């Protein structure tokens, strides 16, 4: 462990500088041009050759130890959030790293530097793939949908897009450490479907002739109320979450709103639970449109798969953390998170883990979020990750091989998984009106 500590410490200043640079230059998903360029330059200064995504941000590099063994993927996320009331937001865009991805990227640089040390690398077998990936936060669905229409991306999430592009082909195990308030790992987290809902009414003068209009806003608010009435019927073990924003609520106050757009997720602990809840939610949304006599278009897209943290890796990362940074208590949480991440997509086809490291304060995604202790969030994170990687790949990659042998994937291949999520894509108007009857489409 002394060799790892020494190797990481050499890059302490690089990590702390990177954390501040990326914090001060936040960019949201698939827009991380400056961030990706900065990371690319730092990796190249360390002597790495990169495979760049090209028409979107992000890149990866592969380190071959020269000894046979599995390939381990280590990731860092490039994108920021939007938080209009954060005191350190970008004042032009309202972008801010209110989830700590800037520290992840900084730690990834420390890992890259440490793996240049022969004392560290000589203990490892197999290959290591280091990847800076875009677009983890599932936001700005409209922008990403436009990228899909242009053929630039196929999937909303960066890891799913990289998976689709073949950037993870050959990888056997994946992990990524996320900044948080504690050092810990849960059993996993919920997945989600990304939904866009358009209520389509008829405009009319709101004061002079409202009877000639069909109010899309009333239908939308009634639809959200109808879904709220379902909440007590969702099973606790499914951890269903439904939360929405209205991104377009009308055009002028003196006209009946003709178009209202809702952006929302349906989250759950399994795909079966998500799809079952989604059908019932669609029923409530459609019923509200029908009661007002407006049309409703629902666009469902695959968001992220439920995350399943590998149990063998959970124990091993705790062991690694306890040895390399014994001053920090590492907790094995007996719980599931109710946020979503595209690490879930990887977890269904290969052994995957998504632990947390301390160093932040405030509310995740909130106005008071900040990197309170960069030493923990960057330097100790990098030490923990290199120690964990060593546990996996030392002694001829004995532990990694055991984990791979014991792993039972939900999907046999990336092709099988992507085919499954492609079937989640559903779009179109859901009500067909005629003079005597209506027909509805739930999914």
BELNORKA-V192905 format. One record per run of one state. SS is the DSSP state (~ for helix, > for strand, _ for the rest). FROM is the first residue (numbers start at 1). LEN is the number of residues. If there is no record, write none. Layout:
ss = (SS & SS)
from = (FROM & FROM)
len = (LEN & LEN)
This chain:
ss = (_ & ~ & _ & ~ & _ & ~ & _ & > & _ & > & _ & > & _ & > & _ & > & _ & ~ & _ & ~ & _ & > & _ & ~ & _ & ~ & _ & > & _ & > & _ & > & _ & > & _ & > & _ & > & _ & > & _ & ~ & _ & > & _ & ~ & _ & ~ & _ & ~ & _ & > & _ & > & _ & > & _ & ~ & _ & > & _ & > & _ & ~ & _ & > & _ & > & _ & ~ & _ & > & _ & > & _ & > & _ & > & _ & ~ & _ & ~ & _ & > & _ & > & _ & > & _ & > & _)
from = (1 & 2 & 10 & 12 & 24 & 33 & 46 & 51 & 53 & 59 & 65 & 71 & 78 & 81 & 83 & 95 & 97 & 101 & 115 & 118 & 122 & 127 & 134 & 141 & 150 & 158 & 166 & 173 & 176 & 178 & 180 & 183 & 186 & 188 & 190 & 191 & 201 & 202 & 203 & 205 & 206 & 210 & 213 & 214 & 215 & 216 & 229 & 231 & 234 & 236 & 239 & 241 & 249 & 255 & 256 & 259 & 269 & 271 & 293 & 295 & 305 & 307 & 309 & 311 & 325 & 330 & 333 & 336 & 338 & 343 & 348 & 351 & 354 & 356 & 358 & 360 & 362 & 370 & 372 & 374 & 407 & 414 & 423 & 426 & 427 & 429 & 430 & 431 & 434 & 438 & 441)
len = (1 & 8 & 2 & 12 & 9 & 13 & 5 & 2 & 6 & 6 & 6 & 7 & 3 & 2 & 12 & 2 & 4 & 14 & 3 & 4 & 5 & 7 & 7 & 9 & 8 & 8 & 7 & 3 & 2 & 2 & 3 & 3 & 2 & 2 & 1 & 10 & 1 & 1 & 2 & 1 & 4 & 3 & 1 & 1 & 1 & 13 & 2 & 3 & 2 & 3 & 2 & 8 & 6 & 1 & 3 & 10 & 2 & 22 & 2 & 10 & 2 & 2 & 2 & 14 & 5 & 3 & 3 & 2 & 5 & 5 & 3 & 3 & 2 & 2 & 2 & 2 & 8 & 2 & 2 & 33 & 7 & 9 & 3 & 1 & 2 & 1 & 1 & 3 & 4 & 3 & 3)
